[in-house]
Amino acid sequence: MTHPANALDDVVHQRIRLGILAVTHEARRVEFGLLRTTLDLTAGNLSQHLTVLEKAGLVKIEKGYEGRRGRTWINLTATGRKALYDEISQLKQLIRQVEESPAADPAAELARVENESEGG
């Protein structure tokens, strides 16, 4: 049996890229500035991550104008939507596996972790 963590996609799973896919999915089409603000990123950092996602075929980037202002819009592709759903599915499996493991008594585990972090 393969562990669910092995099925996580390195392109999608990176925190910022997962955030880009999630926000873009929620908005259907998102403007670059809104995405940058929502994810609290610099323009350069967002651009780099969008390039990775675009090269992987997960997003489509459109440049145009709104009035006289240049704008950039990001859309999920069908491949990007599937990649996001697949990633979420794998994360759910991972969570389920952790919660259902013999050592998984959430209250006892939380108390143990808290005790260890307090030096006890």
Contacts in CASP RR format, 6 or more apart in sequence:
PFRMAT RR
TARGET T0000
AUTHOR 0000-0000-0000
METHOD contacts of the structure
MODEL  1
MTHPANALDDVVHQRIRLGILAVTHEARRVEFGLLRTTLDLTAGNLSQHL
TVLEKAGLVKIEKGYEGRRGRTWINLTATGRKALYDEISQLKQLIRQVEE
SPAADPAAELARVENESEGG
3 97 0 8 1.000
4 90 0 8 1.000
4 91 0 8 1.000
4 93 0 8 1.000
4 94 0 8 1.000
4 97 0 8 1.000
5 90 0 8 1.000
5 94 0 8 1.000
7 86 0 8 1.000
7 90 0 8 1.000
7 93 0 8 1.000
8 87 0 8 1.000
8 90 0 8 1.000
8 91 0 8 1.000
8 94 0 8 1.000
9 83 0 8 1.000
9 86 0 8 1.000
9 87 0 8 1.000
11 17 0 8 1.000
11 52 0 8 1.000
11 53 0 8 1.000
11 56 0 8 1.000
11 58 0 8 1.000
11 83 0 8 1.000
12 18 0 8 1.000
12 21 0 8 1.000
12 58 0 8 1.000
12 83 0 8 1.000
12 84 0 8 1.000
12 86 0 8 1.000
12 87 0 8 1.000
13 87 0 8 1.000
14 49 0 8 1.000
16 39 0 8 1.000
16 41 0 8 1.000
16 45 0 8 1.000
16 46 0 8 1.000
16 49 0 8 1.000
17 49 0 8 1.000
17 52 0 8 1.000
17 53 0 8 1.000
18 84 0 8 1.000
18 87 0 8 1.000
19 39 0 8 1.000
20 35 0 8 1.000
20 39 0 8 1.000
20 46 0 8 1.000
20 49 0 8 1.000
20 50 0 8 1.000
20 53 0 8 1.000
20 59 0 8 1.000
20 74 0 8 1.000
21 53 0 8 1.000
21 58 0 8 1.000
21 59 0 8 1.000
21 76 0 8 1.000
21 80 0 8 1.000
21 83 0 8 1.000
21 84 0 8 1.000
21 87 0 8 1.000
22 84 0 8 1.000
23 30 0 8 1.000
23 35 0 8 1.000
23 38 0 8 1.000
23 39 0 8 1.000
24 30 0 8 1.000
24 35 0 8 1.000
24 59 0 8 1.000
24 74 0 8 1.000
24 75 0 8 1.000
24 76 0 8 1.000
25 76 0 8 1.000
25 81 0 8 1.000
25 84 0 8 1.000
27 34 0 8 1.000
28 75 0 8 1.000
28 76 0 8 1.000
29 73 0 8 1.000
29 74 0 8 1.000
29 75 0 8 1.000
30 73 0 8 1.000
30 74 0 8 1.000
31 71 0 8 1.000
31 72 0 8 1.000
31 73 0 8 1.000
31 74 0 8 1.000
32 43 0 8 1.000
32 46 0 8 1.000
32 71 0 8 1.000
32 72 0 8 1.000
32 73 0 8 1.000
32 74 0 8 1.000
33 43 0 8 1.000
33 72 0 8 1.000
35 41 0 8 1.000
35 46 0 8 1.000
35 74 0 8 1.000
36 42 0 8 1.000
36 43 0 8 1.000
36 46 0 8 1.000
39 46 0 8 1.000
41 49 0 8 1.000
50 59 0 8 1.000
50 61 0 8 1.000
50 74 0 8 1.000
53 59 0 8 1.000
53 80 0 8 1.000
54 60 0 8 1.000
54 61 0 8 1.000
56 79 0 8 1.000
56 83 0 8 1.000
57 77 0 8 1.000
57 79 0 8 1.000
57 80 0 8 1.000
58 76 0 8 1.000
58 77 0 8 1.000
58 79 0 8 1.000
58 80 0 8 1.000
58 83 0 8 1.000
59 74 0 8 1.000
59 75 0 8 1.000
59 76 0 8 1.000
59 77 0 8 1.000
59 80 0 8 1.000
60 74 0 8 1.000
60 75 0 8 1.000
60 76 0 8 1.000
60 77 0 8 1.000
61 72 0 8 1.000
61 73 0 8 1.000
61 74 0 8 1.000
62 72 0 8 1.000
62 73 0 8 1.000
62 74 0 8 1.000
62 75 0 8 1.000
63 70 0 8 1.000
63 71 0 8 1.000
63 72 0 8 1.000
63 73 0 8 1.000
64 70 0 8 1.000
64 71 0 8 1.000
64 72 0 8 1.000
64 73 0 8 1.000
65 71 0 8 1.000
76 84 0 8 1.000
98 104 0 8 1.000
99 106 0 8 1.000
103 109 0 8 1.000
END
